[in-house]
Amino acid sequence: MNPETEPVIITSHLTKIYVDGTELRALDDVSLTIHEGEFMAIMGPSGSGKSTLLNLMGTLDTPTSGEIVVNGINIRTLSGNALADFRRENIGFIFQLFNLVPTLSAIENVMLPLIPYQRGISFKLHTRARELLEAVSLDHRLDHLPGQLSGGEQQRVAIARALVNEPRIILADEPTGNVDTKAGDEVMELLERVREEWNQTVVVVTHSPRVAAYAERVCFLKDGAIADESYLEDRGDLELLWSKIGIG
């Protein structure tokens, strides 16, 4: 992280409480700053609040209390179409389950988020989608349906789709969770290249030390709050992570 770069995500005393018969505090007073061009991993066990934090930063959910500033905009000031437009213009999402439409080809899936807005964009959407699929080494799979692609290939289509709106921020929720180790490494190397070549900020949620090792900085969550690394039990599997982020 370069401390001189501009912050692109700032969360201040962020709390999220769900009430369904009983109260569940998914996030508890989380304050975090992520800078332009940074590659950050948010790490923790299941139920630690990782995905909740990512969804709040991506404007897919609203906090119970606290503030979120993304690209200089307090997202509490946005709602309805304004919020949807802000999300589309600034954020690209990558999901564990790919979320590709099974009846659409690879290139159609990449184009899909911007099809309703073609008149308002400054580039040719089909050309942009083709270029992105070429960038992720899928130019030979443009017309293939998701069911004709491997898990790693589907995730690369999902990465291309996340990039189609030229976002400043990429948010990835367990992006290697449904692919094997080799494909997972390829996905992470691709995200690392995206960040370096296009200066995009990348935030990855993961429970995997192997994935977190690609990040410049790691935020550990436990029980909805920022924790240090001491709660992780199997330290032997974390040696690569520690060497990467300078712990131990």
C-alpha positions as CSV (number, residue, x, y, z in Angstrom):
1,M,0.0,0.0,0.0
2,N,1.2,3.5,-0.9
3,P,0.0,5.8,1.9
4,E,0.2,8.7,-0.5
5,T,-2.5,7.3,-2.8
6,E,-6.1,8.4,-2.5
7,P,-8.4,6.4,-0.2
8,V,-11.2,4.9,-2.4
9,I,-13.1,3.1,0.4
10,I,-13.4,4.4,4.0
11,T,-15.6,2.6,6.6
12,S,-16.1,4.4,9.9
13,H,-17.5,2.5,12.9
14,L,-19.5,0.3,10.7
15,T,-22.1,-2.0,12.4
16,K,-24.6,-4.3,10.9
17,I,-27.3,-6.0,12.9
18,Y,-29.8,-8.5,11.6
19,V,-32.9,-9.2,13.6
20,D,-34.9,-12.4,13.0
21,G,-36.3,-13.4,16.3
22,T,-32.9,-12.9,17.9
23,E,-30.3,-10.2,17.2
24,L,-27.2,-11.1,15.2
25,R,-24.4,-8.5,15.1
26,A,-22.7,-9.4,11.8
27,L,-20.3,-6.4,12.0
28,D,-19.2,-4.6,15.1
29,D,-17.6,-1.1,14.8
30,V,-15.4,-1.8,11.8
31,S,-13.2,1.1,10.6
32,L,-11.1,0.5,7.6
33,T,-9.4,2.5,4.8
34,I,-8.5,1.0,1.4
35,H,-6.3,3.0,-1.0
36,E,-6.3,3.4,-4.7
37,G,-4.6,0.6,-6.5
38,E,-4.4,-1.5,-3.3
39,F,-4.9,-5.3,-3.3
40,M,-6.5,-6.2,0.0
41,A,-7.7,-9.5,1.4
42,I,-10.4,-9.7,4.0
43,M,-9.9,-13.0,5.9
44,G,-11.7,-14.9,8.6
45,P,-13.7,-18.1,9.3
46,S,-17.3,-18.6,8.2
47,G,-19.6,-16.2,10.0
48,S,-16.9,-13.7,10.7
49,G,-18.6,-10.9,8.7
50,K,-16.4,-11.0,5.6
51,S,-19.2,-11.1,3.0
52,T,-21.3,-8.7,5.0
53,L,-18.5,-6.1,4.9
54,L,-17.9,-6.7,1.2
55,N,-21.6,-6.2,0.5
56,L,-21.7,-3.0,2.4
57,M,-18.7,-1.6,0.7
58,G,-20.3,-2.6,-2.7
59,T,-23.6,-0.8,-1.8
60,L,-25.5,-4.1,-2.0
61,D,-26.6,-3.7,1.6
62,T,-26.9,-0.8,4.1
63,P,-25.3,-0.6,7.5
64,T,-27.2,-0.4,10.8
65,S,-24.9,2.4,11.9
66,G,-21.6,4.0,10.7
67,E,-20.6,5.5,7.4
68,I,-19.2,4.3,4.1
69,V,-17.4,6.6,1.7
70,V,-16.6,5.2,-1.7
71,N,-14.7,7.3,-4.2
72,G,-15.4,10.4,-2.1
73,I,-19.2,9.8,-1.9
74,N,-21.0,9.0,1.3
75,I,-23.2,6.2,0.0
76,R,-25.8,6.9,2.6
77,T,-26.7,10.0,0.5
78,L,-27.6,7.8,-2.5
79,S,-30.7,5.8,-3.1
80,G,-32.8,4.3,-5.9
81,N,-31.5,5.0,-9.4
82,A,-28.7,7.2,-8.2
83,L,-27.3,4.4,-6.1
84,A,-27.7,1.8,-8.9
85,D,-25.9,4.2,-11.3
86,F,-23.1,4.8,-8.8
87,R,-22.6,1.0,-8.3
88,R,-22.6,0.4,-12.0
89,E,-20.1,3.1,-12.7
90,N,-17.6,2.4,-9.9
91,I,-17.7,-1.2,-8.8
92,G,-17.2,-4.6,-10.4
93,F,-18.3,-7.7,-8.6
94,I,-16.9,-11.3,-8.8
95,F,-18.9,-14.0,-7.0
96,Q,-18.0,-17.5,-5.8
97,L,-20.8,-19.1,-7.8
98,F,-19.9,-17.2,-11.0
99,N,-23.6,-16.1,-11.5
100,L,-23.4,-16.6,-15.3
101,V,-26.6,-16.9,-17.3
102,P,-26.5,-20.5,-18.6
103,T,-28.4,-19.7,-21.8
104,L,-26.0,-16.9,-22.8
105,S,-22.6,-17.3,-24.5
106,A,-19.4,-16.1,-22.8
107,I,-19.4,-12.8,-24.7
108,E,-23.1,-12.2,-24.0
109,N,-22.5,-12.8,-20.3
110,V,-19.8,-10.2,-20.3
111,M,-21.9,-7.7,-22.1
112,L,-25.1,-8.3,-20.0
113,P,-24.6,-5.7,-17.2
114,L,-24.3,-2.8,-19.7
115,I,-26.8,-3.9,-22.4
116,P,-29.6,-1.6,-21.0
117,Y,-27.1,1.4,-20.9
118,Q,-25.5,1.0,-24.3
119,R,-26.6,4.5,-25.5
120,G,-24.9,6.1,-22.6
121,I,-21.4,4.5,-22.8
122,S,-18.5,5.8,-24.7
123,F,-17.3,2.5,-26.2
124,K,-18.7,-0.3,-28.4
125,L,-19.9,-2.9,-25.9
126,H,-19.3,-5.9,-28.1
127,T,-15.8,-4.8,-28.9
128,R,-15.1,-4.1,-25.2
129,A,-16.4,-7.6,-24.2
130,R,-14.3,-9.3,-26.9
131,E,-11.2,-7.4,-25.8
132,L,-11.7,-8.4,-22.2
133,L,-12.2,-12.1,-23.0
134,E,-9.0,-11.9,-25.0
135,A,-7.3,-10.3,-22.0
136,V,-8.3,-13.3,-19.8
137,S,-7.2,-15.8,-22.6
138,L,-10.7,-16.8,-23.6
139,D,-10.8,-15.5,-27.1
140,H,-11.4,-19.1,-28.3
141,R,-14.4,-19.4,-26.1
142,L,-16.4,-16.3,-27.1
143,D,-19.5,-18.3,-28.2
144,H,-19.4,-21.1,-25.6
145,L,-22.1,-21.4,-23.1
146,P,-21.2,-21.6,-19.4
147,G,-21.9,-25.3,-19.3
148,Q,-19.3,-25.8,-22.0
149,L,-16.6,-24.1,-19.9
150,S,-14.5,-25.4,-17.0
151,G,-14.9,-23.8,-13.6
152,G,-11.7,-21.8,-14.0
153,E,-12.9,-20.6,-17.4
154,Q,-16.3,-19.6,-16.0
155,Q,-14.6,-17.6,-13.3
156,R,-12.5,-15.8,-15.9
157,V,-15.7,-14.9,-17.8
158,A,-17.0,-13.5,-14.5
159,I,-13.8,-11.4,-14.1
160,A,-14.2,-10.1,-17.6
161,R,-17.9,-9.2,-16.8
162,A,-16.7,-7.4,-13.7
163,L,-14.4,-5.3,-15.7
164,V,-16.8,-4.4,-18.5
165,N,-18.0,-1.2,-16.9
166,E,-14.4,0.0,-16.4
167,P,-14.8,0.1,-12.6
168,R,-12.3,1.7,-10.2
169,I,-12.9,-1.0,-7.6
170,I,-13.2,-4.8,-8.0
171,L,-14.9,-6.7,-5.1
172,A,-14.4,-10.5,-5.1
173,D,-16.3,-12.8,-2.7
174,E,-14.4,-16.2,-2.4
175,P,-13.5,-16.0,-6.1
176,T,-11.6,-19.4,-6.0
177,G,-14.2,-21.2,-3.8
178,N,-15.6,-23.3,-6.7
179,V,-12.4,-24.0,-8.7
180,D,-9.5,-26.4,-8.1
181,T,-6.1,-25.2,-6.8
182,K,-4.5,-24.7,-10.2
183,A,-7.5,-22.7,-11.6
184,G,-7.6,-20.8,-8.3
185,D,-4.0,-19.7,-8.7
186,E,-4.7,-18.6,-12.3
187,V,-7.7,-16.6,-11.1
188,M,-5.7,-14.8,-8.4
189,E,-2.8,-14.2,-10.8
190,L,-5.3,-12.6,-13.2
191,L,-6.7,-10.3,-10.5
192,E,-3.1,-9.4,-9.5
193,R,-2.4,-8.5,-13.2
194,V,-5.6,-6.5,-13.4
195,R,-4.6,-4.4,-10.4
196,E,-1.1,-3.8,-11.7
197,E,-2.0,-3.0,-15.3
198,W,-5.2,-1.0,-14.9
199,N,-4.5,0.4,-11.4
200,Q,-7.8,-0.9,-10.0
201,T,-8.4,-1.4,-6.3
202,V,-9.0,-5.1,-5.6
203,V,-10.7,-6.4,-2.4
204,V,-10.9,-10.2,-2.0
205,V,-12.9,-12.0,0.7
206,T,-11.4,-15.3,1.6
207,H,-10.9,-17.9,4.3
208,S,-7.9,-19.3,2.4
209,P,-4.3,-18.3,3.3
210,R,-3.2,-19.3,-0.2
211,V,-5.5,-16.7,-1.7
212,A,-4.8,-14.0,1.0
213,A,-1.0,-14.4,0.2
214,Y,-1.6,-12.6,-3.1
215,A,-2.7,-9.4,-1.2
216,E,-0.6,-6.5,-0.1
217,R,-2.5,-6.2,3.1
218,V,-4.8,-8.5,5.0
219,C,-7.7,-7.5,7.3
220,F,-8.6,-10.2,9.7
221,L,-12.2,-10.4,11.0
222,K,-13.5,-12.5,13.9
223,D,-17.0,-12.3,15.3
224,G,-17.7,-9.2,13.1
225,A,-14.8,-7.2,14.4
226,I,-11.2,-6.6,13.2
227,A,-8.9,-9.0,14.9
228,D,-5.2,-9.8,14.8
229,E,-3.9,-13.0,13.3
230,S,-3.6,-14.9,16.6
231,Y,-7.0,-16.6,16.4
232,L,-5.9,-18.6,13.3
233,E,-5.1,-22.1,14.5
234,D,-3.0,-23.8,11.8
235,R,-0.1,-21.5,11.5
236,G,1.9,-24.0,9.5
237,D,-0.3,-23.3,6.5
238,L,0.2,-19.6,6.9
239,E,3.9,-19.3,6.4
240,L,3.5,-18.0,2.8
241,L,1.0,-15.4,4.0
242,W,3.2,-14.2,6.8
243,S,6.2,-13.8,4.5
244,K,4.0,-11.8,2.1
245,I,2.6,-9.4,4.6
246,G,5.7,-9.3,6.9
247,I,4.4,-11.1,10.0
248,G,6.7,-13.4,12.0
